[in-house]
Amino acid sequence: MIVEFSIEYKTYFGQKIYIEINKELLPMKCSEEVLWTASLDLKANSDYVLSYNYIVKGNEGATIKEAGNSRVIKISHLSKRIILQDQWQGNSNSAPFLRRPFSSIIYNKSKQKGLSTHAFLKEIIFRATAPAMEDSQSLYICGNVPALGAWDESKAVKMNIVDEYRWAVSLFSSKLKGNIEYKFIKKNKDGDIEWERGDNHVVSIPKLEISESYVIEHSELDFILRKDRFVGTAVPVFSLRSKNSCGIGDFGDLKLLIDWAATTGQHFIQLLPVNDCIASKTWIDSYPYKCISVMALNPLYLNLKAAGVIKDKVFENNYMRKFAEIDVLPQIDFEKVLRYKFAYTRKLFSESGHSLLGTNYYKLFAKENADWLPAYAAFCCLRDRYLTADFTQWDEYSTYKPSLVNELLHDKDERYNMDFYCYLQYLLHEQLSAAHAYANSKAVALKGDIPIGISQCSVEAWTSPQYFNMDSQAGAPPDYFSSKGQNWGFPTYNWGSMAKDGYAWWKRRLSKMAEYFDAYRIDHVLGFFRIWEIPSDELYGTMGHFSPALAYSADDLRSAGFNFQYERDACPFIRYYQIKELFGNQCEFVQKHFLDSNQVDVFTLKEHYGSQKAIAAWFDVKGKKHSEIKEQMLSLVSELLFVTDPRKEGYYHPCINAQSKYSYQALSQDQKQAFDNIYNDYFFHRNEVFWEKLSYQKLPEIIDATNMLACAEDLGMVPQCVGRVLSQLKILTLELQRMPKTPGWMWGDPQQYPYFSVCSPSSHDVSTIRGWWEENRSFSEQYYHDFLGFKGEVPTSCEPWLAERIIRANLSSKSILTIIPIQDWFATAVTTRREGPADQERINDPANHHHYWRYRMHLSLEDLLEKRYFNLHISQMIAGTR
């Protein structure tokens, strides 16, 4: 039995095409410049199921995959020869509809998997990709021969759905001879017909022998692109409240949230990261983007009632009283939740845990997660033993080695603890998997969130340090969120090391995420182009630079007309008039304690105060009575025009917001102009092509690791190349009205958003609609009159009717997906609106590096489901704007 593959694809030097068949690669040969062929010899008289797709590999290991799922062909044992004339399934305009939320959940038309051969002794099979078809629609083929209806649409041949979006029909080859022309048409049950646009398809039918099949594939049909739009709700798991939760939202609460979403006509639920973040066992661990494992789930999200039954009823009743006390609090008491939940789950494990570990279900879970689970359990045990997640303080365990896990397993107590953490992960996996399956059964997709970074005290940093720059911190330059920029404290990625194994770490991470989610938000997608990198001994984002980036040598700067002097321009610029202005009557104290001077009125920082962290440490321990000058002292460190590149000696990056520095103000006018030219070149021009090239090396491989829908968070200082790359790769952008992407605009216009985007009125990183309205009175007045079109006096607070008007504007956007934070839904009705200040509903304040993430819904999900008028109103709002 022979299977012959062929596909047309224009490659570039060094690229080769392979067929990935049942997860094995078969190389193809090129002929006629664009035609690639290969054959597979199978044992005769046997049935086969082949799952295959095409991939392109380049010299440097970069891989390009087709969009969507693999093709599946079921070959009959009666077949002797299968000829496959395939087409590349590329990133066309319909490509997002091949992704899981649409193909498997919203538009899923078939559970059948695969095209079958040998319907006729000699057969021609037409196979076509047609995603996003309505339930009432079917695909037909109509052509210039009687077997295809002779261009009579009433006689067109109906095709069969063979997987989520592929259609096929088998015809006896004797009825199709020579050159034939045809098109595809859509018909619905009401008789409405839509013909393909463009030229006719033309194919020359070969002569076939008995038991031969000729498959003609069309990967993209020329129909008008459907522009259906969908709605979802954003809410963190920890914010959920139900009558069964214990002081914090959990995976068990998701079922009620899914019911509410389905009731109101929504198709998406967007969550914040759900990975384990427990490092210090204090409220600081409430930060969901600083995970200690990118694979493990957060133990605090375990639903205790579904986890098992405590036999010790005195213990159970005692803790249920404790949980009841913290569950009624308006906000999360993170430390009590953590303490109580771990006490409860340890008791549960002691009573019944080991019997569960002996089940085949657990053994299968452990086997499938063996690449990360043992190391994670060991990390948790050592964190508990040393009372810190900082593995550099773990004595002989500070450097990870695979044998370490076995060493711990030989210790009875450590073995018990490791089993406990594995047990928790199994329960969490079961609960989130159940919630995911339930959501899909209700035509609701779960959208997760993948943080751009990892904690410097994490399993991954411990076990795979080669992938990270541990001497650097990721963050963001000053922007809408924070005037000092942001320092997230994550080590930056060593992309060169990651590229060596084809970004295997990222692929494993996303594959794990795909077990629970259908779509995901790429936190800070700009990090795949370049990251804002801050030295590990600095605090503020103002000390950062882009990495990677094309830095300047001293000669480059001088050639550009700037008289670069290292001591003046790349070291803190400190002059007497400056410290007099900054510190007033404490000027003498600052000079004596922090500064050295080798010239009159010219100062340098003492060596042991040469970084922001060193200065902050002095104020925190010894200098509390001088705390009023702490910020001014920290600002002295950033009095730079250029930041030194940490990996390329003698190269420099212009300092962000340098024009506000004393050093800049002291320049002559011509030197200011020369510096401005360099500054604008660096931030807006020099790196564009460089970053675009780097993104194409990473993003396609990483995005195609799963069939989840990728949605970018692309806010902030965005290079022009980002939009082009996201559009090419069909990654949805984020549109936040208060952060317009058009220069000079005060707010975005939802009617001008691109179709492949996610529209939202607010997010976890900004204030709610209510808070936004009250932040800036003059802005609210202009928005009220010019955007909303109202006249007269502007309300001082965002009343329910006003919140609804803003949400309606977002629901009416051109975006394929509108995500409304649950607090903003609540703001639209008196019956659901939270009493009190609006800022109590804010989830995060990026300007506060020590923010406590503790927002919790004031309504229970059960009560929300009972608010029938409110829910009907939401469903009507959604239906009226679709």
C-alpha positions in Angstrom: 0.0 0.0 0.0 1.5 3.3 -1.1 0.5 6.8 0.2 1.8 9.6 -1.9 2.0 13.1 -0.5 2.4 16.3 -2.4 2.1 20.0 -1.5 3.1 23.3 -3.1 5.1 25.6 -0.9 7.7 28.3 -1.8 10.7 27.8 0.5 13.8 30.0 1.0 17.4 29.0 1.2 18.0 26.4 3.9 14.4 25.5 4.4 13.0 22.0 4.1 9.5 20.5 4.4 8.6 17.5 6.5 5.4 15.6 7.0 4.7 15.0 10.7 2.9 11.6 10.6 1.7 10.2 13.9 4.4 12.4 15.6 7.2 11.2 13.4 8.9 13.2 10.7 9.1 12.1 7.0 11.3 14.3 4.8 10.0 15.6 1.5 11.8 16.2 -1.8 11.5 19.4 -3.9 10.9 19.5 -7.6 9.7 22.2 -10.0 10.7 24.8 -7.4 7.6 24.7 -5.3 6.3 21.1 -5.4 7.3 18.9 -2.5 6.6 15.2 -2.5 7.1 12.1 -0.4 5.7 8.6 -0.2 5.0 6.2 2.5 5.0 2.4 2.0 2.5 0.6 4.3 1.9 -3.0 4.9 -0.9 -4.2 2.6 -4.2 -5.6 3.8 -4.3 -3.6 7.0 -6.4 -0.6 8.1 -4.5 2.5 9.1 -5.2 5.9 10.7 -2.7 8.6 9.7 -2.7 11.9 11.5 -0.4 14.3 9.7 0.5 17.9 9.0 3.3 19.7 7.2 6.1 21.6 8.8 8.9 23.8 7.5 12.3 23.7 9.2 15.1 26.2 8.6 18.9 26.2 9.0 18.8 27.8 12.5 16.2 25.3 13.8 13.2 27.7 13.3 10.0 25.7 12.6 6.9 26.9 10.8 3.8 24.8 11.4 0.4 24.8 9.6 -2.5 26.4 11.3 -5.2 24.3 12.9 -5.4 20.6 13.7 -3.7 17.7 11.9 -5.5 16.1 9.0 -6.7 12.6 9.8 -7.2 9.9 7.1 -8.6 6.5 7.7 -7.2 4.1 5.1 -9.1 1.0 4.3 -7.3 -2.3 4.0 -8.7 -2.6 0.5 -6.8 0.5 -0.6 -3.6 0.1 -2.7 -2.6 3.6 -3.5 -3.6 7.0 -2.0 -2.6 10.1 -3.8 -2.8 13.3 -1.6 -2.7 16.6 -3.3 -2.7 18.9 -0.3 -2.6 22.6 0.3 -0.7 24.5 3.0 -3.0 25.5 5.9 -1.5 28.9 6.5 -2.3 32.0 8.6 -5.1 33.2 6.4 -7.8 35.5 7.6 -9.8 32.4 8.7 -6.9 31.0 10.7 -8.1 32.2 14.1 -11.3 30.2 13.5 -9.2 27.0 13.3 -8.2 27.5 16.9 -9.8 25.6 19.7 -12.4 28.1 21.1 -14.1 28.3 17.7 -13.4 25.0 16.0 -14.0 22.7 19.0 -16.4 24.7 21.2 -18.4 27.4 19.6 -18.7 26.1 16.0 -18.0 22.4 16.6 -20.1 20.5 14.0 -18.7 17.0 14.3 -17.2 14.5 16.7 -16.1 12.4 13.7 -12.4 12.3 13.3 -11.0 11.6 9.9 -11.6 11.1 6.2 -12.2 7.5 5.1 -11.0 5.9 1.8 -12.4 3.3 -0.5 -16.0 4.4 -0.8 -15.6 3.5 -4.4 -13.2 1.1 -6.3 -11.7 4.2 -8.0 -12.4 7.4 -6.2 -11.8 11.1 -6.3 -12.1 12.7 -2.9 -12.6 16.5 -2.5 -11.6 17.8 0.9 -12.1 21.4 2.0 -11.5 23.5 5.1 -14.5 25.7 6.0 -14.4 26.9 9.6 -17.0 29.0 11.4 -20.0 27.5 9.6 -23.4 28.0 11.2 -25.2 24.9 12.6 -27.8 25.2 9.8 -25.2 25.4 7.1 -23.6 22.6 5.0 -20.9 22.7 2.3 -21.6 21.7 -1.2 -19.4 21.4 -4.4 -20.8 22.4 -7.8 -19.0 22.2 -11.1 -19.1 22.0 -14.9 -19.8 18.2 -15.1 -23.1 16.4 -14.3 -21.5 14.6 -11.4 -21.0 18.0 -9.8 -24.4 19.4 -10.7 -23.4 21.0 -14.1 -23.4 24.5 -12.4 -27.0 23.9 -11.1 -26.9 24.7 -7.5 -30.0 22.6 -6.8 -28.0 19.6 -8.0 -24.8 20.5 -6.2 -23.1 17.6 -4.3 -23.4 17.8 -0.5 -20.1 17.2 1.4 -19.8 15.5 4.7 -18.1 17.0 7.8 -15.1 14.8 8.6 -13.7 16.8 11.6 -14.3 20.1 13.3 -14.0 22.2 10.1 -13.0 19.9 7.3 -15.5 18.6 4.8 -15.1 15.8 2.2 -17.0 13.9 -0.4 -16.0 10.8 -2.4 -17.0 10.4 -6.1 -16.6 7.5 -8.5 -13.7 8.5 -10.8 -15.4 7.4 -14.0 -17.8 10.3 -13.6 -15.0 12.8 -13.5 -12.6 12.9 -16.4 -10.1 15.3 -17.9 -10.1 18.9 -16.7 -13.0 19.9 -14.5 -14.0 23.3 -13.0 -15.9 23.8 -9.8 -16.6 26.0 -6.8 -17.8 25.4 -3.3 -21.1 26.8 -2.0 -22.7 27.1 1.4 -26.4 26.2 1.9 -28.5 26.5 5.0 -31.8 24.9 5.8 -33.8 27.9 4.7 -32.4 27.6 1.2 -30.0 30.6 1.4 -27.0 30.0 -0.7 -23.5 31.6 -0.8 -21.2 30.9 -3.6 -17.4 31.1 -3.4 -16.0 34.3 -4.9 -13.1 34.4 -7.4 -12.1 32.2 -10.2 -13.2 28.6 -10.6 -11.1 25.8 -9.2 -9.6 23.8 -12.0 -8.1 20.3 -11.7 -7.0 17.6 -14.1 -8.3 14.2 -13.1 -5.7 11.4 -13.5 -6.5 7.9 -14.6 -6.9 5.6 -11.6 -6.6 1.9 -11.2 -8.8 -0.2 -9.0 -8.4 0.5 -5.2 -6.8 3.9 -5.8 -7.9 7.1 -4.3 -7.0 10.7 -5.4 -7.6 13.3 -2.7 -7.8 17.0 -3.8 -7.6 19.4 -0.8 -8.5 23.1 -0.6 -7.2 24.6 2.6 -8.9 28.0 2.1 -12.1 28.8 0.4 -13.0 32.2 -0.9 -16.1 33.0 1.0 -16.8 36.4 2.6 -15.1 36.3 6.1 -17.6 35.9 8.8 -17.3 38.6 11.4 -19.1 37.1 14.3 -18.3 38.7 17.7 -18.3 37.2 21.1 -18.4 38.3 24.7 -16.7 37.1 27.9 -16.1 38.0 31.5 -12.8 38.6 33.2 -12.4 37.6 36.9 -9.5 36.1 38.9 -10.2 32.7 40.5 -9.3 34.1 43.9 -12.0 36.8 43.5 -14.9 34.3 43.2 -17.3 33.9 46.0 -19.7 31.0 46.5 -21.5 29.4 49.5 -19.0 26.6 49.3 -15.8 28.6 49.1 -13.4 29.0 52.0 -12.2 32.6 52.2 -11.0 32.6 48.6 -12.3 31.6 45.2 -11.4 28.1 44.0 -11.7 25.8 41.0 -15.0 24.4 42.3 -16.6 27.9 42.0 -15.9 28.0 38.3 -18.9 25.8 37.6 -21.3 28.4 38.9 -19.4 31.1 37.0 -19.7 29.0 33.8 -23.5 28.6 34.4 -23.8 32.4 34.7 -21.8 33.0 31.6 -23.9 30.5 29.6 -27.1 32.0 31.0 -26.2 35.5 29.8 -25.0 34.5 26.3 -21.3 34.7 26.9 -18.7 32.3 25.4 -15.5 33.2 27.2 -14.2 33.3 30.8 -10.9 35.0 31.3 -8.8 34.2 34.4 -5.6 35.5 35.8 -2.6 33.0 36.2 -3.5 30.0 38.3 0.0 28.7 39.0 1.6 28.1 42.4 2.9 31.4 43.8 3.6 30.3 47.4 7.2 31.4 48.2 7.2 33.2 51.5 3.8 32.0 52.9 2.8 35.7 53.5 0.4 38.0 51.7 3.2 38.9 49.3 2.4 35.6 47.6 -0.9 37.0 46.5 0.9 38.3 43.4 -0.3 35.8 40.7 2.3 36.7 38.1 5.3 35.7 40.3 4.9 31.9 40.2 7.3 29.4 41.8 6.3 26.9 39.1 5.0 27.4 35.6 3.5 23.9 35.7 2.1 23.4 39.1 -1.4 24.8 40.1 -2.0 27.1 43.1 -2.9 24.9 46.1 -5.1 27.7 47.5 -7.5 27.1 44.6 -8.4 23.7 45.7 -12.1 23.2 46.5 -12.0 21.5 49.9 -15.5 19.9 49.8 -14.7 18.2 46.5 -11.2 17.1 47.7 -12.5 14.5 50.1 -14.1 13.9 53.5 -12.4 14.5 56.8 -13.0 11.6 59.2 -12.1 13.6 62.3 -15.4 15.5 62.6 -14.1 17.6 65.6 -11.2 18.8 63.4 -13.5 19.3 60.4 -16.1 21.4 62.3 -13.4 23.5 63.9 -11.9 24.4 60.6 -15.3 25.0 58.9 -15.9 27.6 61.6 -12.6 29.2 60.8 -13.4 29.2 57.1 -16.8 30.7 57.7 -15.2 33.6 59.6 -12.8 34.6 56.9 -15.3 33.8 54.1 -17.6 36.7 55.1 -14.7 39.3 54.9 -15.1 41.8 52.1 -11.5 41.1 51.0 -9.2 38.1 51.1 -7.1 37.5 54.2 -4.4 35.7 52.3 -2.3 34.5 55.2 -5.3 33.0 57.1 -6.6 31.3 54.0 -3.1 29.8 53.3 -2.7 28.6 56.9 -6.1 27.1 57.3 -6.2 25.4 53.8 -2.8 23.8 54.3 -3.8 22.5 57.8 -7.0 21.1 56.3 -5.4 19.4 53.3 -2.6 18.0 55.4 -5.2 16.4 57.7 -7.0 15.1 54.6 -3.8 13.6 53.3 -2.9 12.0 56.5 -6.3 10.2 56.6 -6.7 9.1 53.0 -3.9 10.5 50.8 -1.8 7.4 50.4 -4.7 5.3 49.3 -5.3 7.8 46.6 -1.7 7.7 45.5 -2.1 4.0 45.0 -4.8 4.4 42.4 -4.2 3.9 38.7 -5.6 7.4 38.1 -2.9 9.0 40.2 -0.2 6.8 38.8 -1.1 7.8 35.3 -1.0 11.5 36.3 2.4 11.1 37.9 3.7 9.3 34.8 2.4 12.0 32.5 3.9 14.8 34.6 7.2 13.1 35.6 9.2 15.8 33.8 8.3 18.4 36.4 6.3 17.0 39.4 9.1 15.4 41.4 11.4 18.5 41.1 8.4 20.7 42.1 7.7 18.5 45.2 11.3 18.6 46.2 11.4 22.4 45.8 8.4 22.8 48.1 9.9 20.5 50.7 13.2 22.4 50.7 11.3 25.7 50.8 9.6 24.5 54.0 12.8 23.1 55.5 14.8 26.3 55.0 11.9 28.7 55.5 12.7 30.4 52.2 12.2 29.8 48.5 15.5 31.4 47.8 17.4 28.2 46.8 20.7 30.0 47.0 20.4 29.6 50.8 19.7 25.8 50.6 23.3 24.7 51.4 24.2 21.7 49.4 20.8 21.8 47.6 21.4 25.3 46.2 22.5 23.8 42.9 19.9 21.3 41.5 20.9 17.9 40.3 18.5 15.1 39.2 19.8 12.8 41.9 18.6 15.2 44.6 15.0 14.0 44.3 16.1 10.4 45.0 18.1 11.6 48.0 15.0 13.3 49.5 12.9 10.2 48.8 15.1 8.1 51.0 14.3 10.4 53.9 11.0 9.2 55.4 9.8 12.6 56.4 10.7 14.3 53.2 9.1 11.4 51.2 5.9 12.0 53.1 6.0 15.8 52.3 6.8 15.2 48.7 3.9 12.8 48.4 1.7 15.5 50.0 2.6 18.1 47.4 2.1 15.6 44.5 -1.3 14.7 46.0 -2.3 18.3 46.0 -1.4 18.7 42.4 -3.4 15.7 41.4 -6.5 17.0 43.2 -6.0 20.4 41.6 -5.6 18.9 38.2 -8.8 16.9 38.5 -10.8 19.9 39.7 -9.6 22.3 37.0 -9.9 19.6 34.3 -13.5 19.0 35.4 -14.3 22.8 35.3 -12.7 23.0 31.8 -14.8 20.1 30.5 -17.9 21.6 32.0 -17.2 24.9 30.4 -16.8 23.4 27.0 -20.0 21.4 27.4 -21.8 24.8 27.8 -20.1 26.3 24.7 -17.9 28.4 27.0 -14.1 28.7 26.4 -11.7 29.2 29.3 -9.0 31.8 28.6 -5.9 31.7 30.8 -3.1 34.0 31.3 0.6 33.2 30.8 3.0 35.4 32.8 5.9 36.8 30.8 8.3 35.9 33.6 9.1 33.5 36.4 10.1 34.1 40.0 13.9 34.2 40.6 13.0 31.8 43.5 11.2 29.2 41.4 11.5 25.6 40.4 12.5 26.6 36.9 15.2 29.0 38.0 16.6 26.2 40.2 16.4 23.3 37.8 17.0 25.2 34.5 19.1 28.3 35.2 20.6 28.1 31.7 17.4 29.5 30.3 17.5 32.7 32.4 19.7 35.8 33.1 19.7 35.6 36.8 21.7 38.9 37.1 18.9 40.9 35.6 15.2 41.8 36.3 12.4 42.2 33.8 10.1 45.2 34.0 8.6 48.1 32.0 9.7 51.6 31.3 7.7 54.6 32.8 4.2 54.6 31.2 0.5 55.1 31.9 0.7 52.7 34.9 3.7 54.0 36.7 6.0 57.1 36.4 8.9 55.2 37.8 8.4 52.2 35.5 7.8 48.7 36.8 10.3 46.2 38.2 8.7 42.8 38.3 11.7 41.1 39.8 11.7 38.3 37.2 15.0 37.1 35.7 15.1 37.8 31.9 15.2 35.0 29.4 18.3 33.7 27.8 16.7 33.3 24.4 19.9 32.0 22.8 19.9 29.1 25.2 16.2 28.5 24.6 16.7 28.4 20.9 19.2 25.6 21.1 16.5 23.0 21.9 13.7 24.6 19.8 12.1 26.5 22.7 11.2 23.1 24.4 10.7 24.8 27.7 8.0 27.1 26.3 6.4 24.3 24.4 6.1 22.2 27.5 4.7 25.1 29.4 2.0 25.8 26.8 1.2 22.2 26.4 0.5 21.9 30.1 -1.7 25.0 30.0 -3.7 23.6 27.1 -4.9 20.8 29.3 -7.0 23.4 31.1 -7.5 26.3 28.7 -8.8 27.0 25.2 -7.3 30.5 24.8 -4.7 32.5 26.6 -3.5 36.0 27.2 0.2 36.5 26.5 1.2 38.8 29.3 3.5 41.5 28.0 3.9 40.1 24.5 6.5 42.8 23.9 8.9 40.5 25.9 9.0 38.2 22.8 10.4 41.2 20.8 12.5 42.8 23.6 12.2 43.1 27.3 12.9 46.0 29.6 15.9 44.8 31.6 16.9 46.2 34.9 20.2 45.4 36.7 19.6 43.1 39.7 20.9 45.7 42.2 18.4 48.4 41.1 14.8 49.0 42.1 13.1 51.2 39.5 12.2 50.7 35.9 14.0 54.0 35.2 17.3 52.2 35.5 16.5 49.8 32.6 17.2 49.4 29.0 15.8 47.3 26.1 17.2 43.8 25.7 18.2 42.6 23.3 18.9 45.9 21.5 21.4 47.5 19.3 23.4 49.6 21.8 25.9 52.3 20.9 29.7 52.3 21.3 31.4 55.5 22.5 32.6 56.1 18.9 29.0 55.6 17.6 27.8 58.4 19.9 30.6 60.7 19.0 30.0 60.1 15.3 26.4 61.1 15.9 27.6 64.5 17.2 27.4 63.8 20.9 30.6 64.4 22.9 30.3 61.3 25.1 32.2 61.2 28.4 31.8 58.0 30.4 32.2 59.7 33.9 29.7 62.4 33.1 27.2 60.6 30.9 27.2 57.0 32.0 27.7 57.6 35.8 25.4 59.4 38.1 25.6 63.2 37.5 25.7 64.9 40.9 26.5 68.6 41.4 26.3 70.8 44.4 23.4 73.0 43.1 21.5 69.8 42.4 21.8 68.3 45.9 21.1 71.7 47.4 17.8 71.8 45.4 16.9 68.2 46.2 17.8 68.0 49.9 17.6 71.5 51.2 18.8 71.6 54.9 19.8 68.0 54.7 22.3 68.7 51.9 25.3 68.6 54.3 24.2 65.2 55.7 23.8 63.7 52.3 27.3 65.0 51.2 28.9 63.6 54.3 27.2 60.2 54.4 26.6 59.2 50.8 28.9 61.2 48.6 32.6 61.6 47.7 34.1 64.6 45.9 37.3 64.9 43.8 36.4 68.2 42.2 34.8 71.4 43.5 31.0 71.0 43.4 31.2 67.6 41.6 30.2 64.5 43.5 30.1 60.7 43.1 28.2 58.1 45.2 30.3 56.3 47.7 31.1 52.8 46.5 28.9 51.0 49.0 26.0 53.3 48.0 26.3 52.8 44.3 23.0 51.1 43.7 19.3 51.8 44.6 19.1 48.5 46.5 22.1 49.5 48.6 20.7 52.9 49.4 17.2 51.5 50.2 18.8 48.9 52.5 20.4 51.7 54.5 17.2 53.6 54.9 15.2 50.5 55.8 17.7 49.5 58.6 19.6 52.5 59.8 18.1 55.6 58.2 14.4 55.5 59.1 14.5 59.0 60.6 15.7 60.3 57.3 13.0 58.5 55.3 11.7 61.8 53.8 14.8 62.0 51.6 14.9 58.3 50.6 13.2 58.9 47.2 15.5 61.8 46.3 18.5 59.6 47.1 17.2 56.8 44.9 16.7 59.3 42.1 20.4 60.3 42.3 21.4 56.8 41.1 19.3 57.3 38.0 20.9 60.6 37.1 22.3 59.1 33.9 22.1 59.9 30.2 23.2 56.4 29.2 22.9 52.9 30.8 25.9 50.6 30.4 25.2 47.4 28.5 25.7 44.5 31.0 26.9 42.0 28.4 28.8 44.0 25.8 31.6 46.0 27.2 31.9 49.6 26.0 28.3 49.8 24.7 25.5 52.0 26.0 21.8 52.5 25.8 20.1 56.0 26.2 18.4 56.3 29.5 14.6 56.5 29.5 13.2 60.0 30.2 16.7 61.4 30.1 15.4 64.8 29.1 14.1 65.2 32.7 17.6 64.7 34.2 19.9 67.4 35.6 22.6 66.0 33.4 20.6 66.7 30.2 19.6 70.2 31.4 23.3 71.0 31.9 24.1 70.3 28.2 24.6 72.9 25.6 21.8 73.4 23.1 23.6 71.6 20.3 24.5 68.7 22.6 20.9 68.4 23.6 19.9 68.2 20.0 22.5 65.6 19.3 21.4 63.5 22.3 17.7 63.9 21.3 18.5 62.5 17.8 20.2 59.5 19.4 17.4 59.0 21.9 14.7 59.1 19.2 16.7 56.8 17.0 17.1 54.2 19.7 13.6 54.2 21.1 11.7 54.5 17.8 13.7 53.5 14.8 17.1 51.7 15.3 15.8 48.4 16.6 12.6 47.9 14.6 13.9 45.5 12.0 16.1 43.8 14.6 13.2 43.1 16.9 10.9 42.0 14.1 13.4 39.4 13.0 13.9 38.1 16.6 10.1 37.8 17.1 9.7 35.6 14.1 12.4 33.3 15.4 10.4 32.7 18.6 6.7 33.4 18.3 5.6 31.1 15.5 7.1 28.0 17.2 5.8 28.9 20.6 2.3 29.8 19.4 2.0 26.7 17.3 2.9 24.4 20.2 -0.9 24.1 20.9 -4.2 24.9 19.3 -5.2 27.5 21.9 -6.1 30.9 20.7 -3.3 33.4 21.4 -4.3 36.9 22.6 -1.6 39.5 23.2 -1.3 42.1 25.8 0.4 44.7 23.6 0.0 47.9 25.7 2.6 50.4 26.7 5.6 51.6 24.6 4.9 49.4 21.5 7.3 49.3 18.6 5.7 49.6 15.2 6.9 46.1 14.2 4.7 44.5 16.9 1.4 45.2 15.1 2.8 43.8 11.9 4.0 40.6 13.5 0.8 40.0 15.5 -1.3 40.6 12.4 0.8 38.2 10.3 0.6 35.5 13.0 -3.1 36.1 13.7 -2.5 36.8 17.4 -5.3 38.9 18.7 -4.3 42.4 20.0 -5.7 44.1 23.1 -7.7 47.3 22.8 -8.3 49.3 26.0 -10.2 52.5 25.4 -8.4 54.6 27.9 -5.0 53.6 26.4 -5.5 54.5 22.7 -2.8 53.3 20.3 -3.3 56.3 17.9 -0.9 59.1 18.9 -2.6 62.2 20.2 -6.0 60.5 20.9 -7.4 60.8 24.4 -9.4 57.6 24.1 -9.8 54.8 21.6 -12.7 54.4 19.2 -14.2 50.9 19.5 -15.7 51.3 16.0 -12.2 51.4 14.6 -10.6 48.5 16.5 -9.3 45.7 14.3 -11.5 42.6 14.0 -8.9 40.3 15.3 -8.6 42.0 18.7 -9.9 41.8 22.2 -11.8 44.9 23.4 -12.1 45.7 27.1 -13.2 48.8 29.0 -10.7 48.0 31.8 -8.4 45.3 33.1 -6.9 44.0 36.3 -4.0 46.5 36.0 -6.2 49.7 35.8 -9.1 51.0 37.8 -12.7 49.8 37.1 -15.1 51.9 35.0 -16.3 53.5 38.2 -12.8 54.3 39.3 -11.7 55.6 35.9 -14.7 58.0 35.9 -13.7 59.5 39.2 -9.9 59.8 38.6 -9.9 62.8 36.3 -12.8 65.2 36.3 -11.8 67.2 33.2 -11.2 64.0 31.2 -14.6 62.6 32.3 -16.3 65.8 31.2 -14.7 65.7 27.8 -15.5 62.0 27.4 -19.1 62.5 28.5 -19.7 65.2 25.9 -17.5 64.3 23.0 -17.5 60.5 23.0 -20.8 59.6 24.7 -22.6 62.6 23.1 -24.4 63.8 26.2 -25.1 67.4 27.1 -25.4 69.2 30.4 -23.8 68.6 33.7 -21.5 65.6 34.1 -22.3 63.1 36.9 -19.6 63.1 39.6 -19.8 59.4 40.0 -20.3 56.7 37.4 -24.0 55.9 37.9 -25.4 52.5 36.6 -26.9 54.0 33.4 -23.6 55.6 32.6 -21.6 52.4 33.3 -24.0 50.6 31.0 -23.5 53.2 28.2 -19.7 52.7 28.4 -20.1 48.9 28.3 -22.5 49.1 25.4 -19.9 51.1 23.5 -17.4 48.4 24.1 -19.9 45.6 23.2 -20.5 47.4 19.9 -16.8 47.4 19.0 -15.5 45.8 15.8 -13.4 43.3 17.9 -14.0 39.6 17.6 -14.0 39.4 21.4 -15.1 41.8 24.1 -14.1 41.0 27.6 -15.9 42.8 30.5 -14.4 42.6 34.0 -17.0 41.3 36.4 -16.8 44.5 38.5 -17.9 46.5 35.5 -20.9 44.3 34.8 -21.9 44.8 38.5 -21.6 48.6 38.0 -24.5 48.6 35.5 -27.3 48.0 38.0 -28.4 49.2 41.4 -29.1 45.6 42.5 -25.5 44.5 41.9 -23.4 47.7 42.3 -21.0 47.6 45.2 -21.5 50.2 47.9 -18.5 52.3 48.9 -15.4 53.7 47.1 -14.7 52.4 43.6 -11.1 51.6 44.4 -12.1 48.7 46.6 -12.9 46.8 43.4 -9.5 47.5 41.9 -7.4 44.3 41.5 -3.9 45.7 41.0 -2.0 49.0 41.1 1.2 48.5 39.0 2.7 51.6 40.5 2.7 49.9 43.9 5.5 47.3 43.8 4.0 45.7 47.0 0.4 45.6 46.1 -1.8 43.2 48.0 -4.0 41.2 45.4 -7.1 40.6 47.5 -10.2 41.8 45.6 -13.2 39.5 46.1 -16.7 39.7 44.7 -19.2 41.2 47.1 -22.0 38.9 45.7 -22.0 35.1 45.8 -22.3 33.3 42.5 -25.5 31.7 43.7 -27.0 35.1 44.4 -25.8 36.4 41.0 -27.5 33.5 39.3 -30.7 34.4 41.1 -30.7 38.0 39.8 -32.9 37.1 36.8 -33.7 40.6 35.7 -30.0 41.7 35.8 -29.0 38.6 33.9 -31.7 39.0 31.3 -30.6 42.6 30.8 -27.0 41.5 30.2 -28.1 38.9 27.7 -30.2 41.5 25.9 -27.3 43.9 25.9 -25.1 41.3 24.4 -27.6 40.1 21.8 -28.4 43.7 20.8 -24.8 44.5 19.9 -23.8 41.3 18.2 
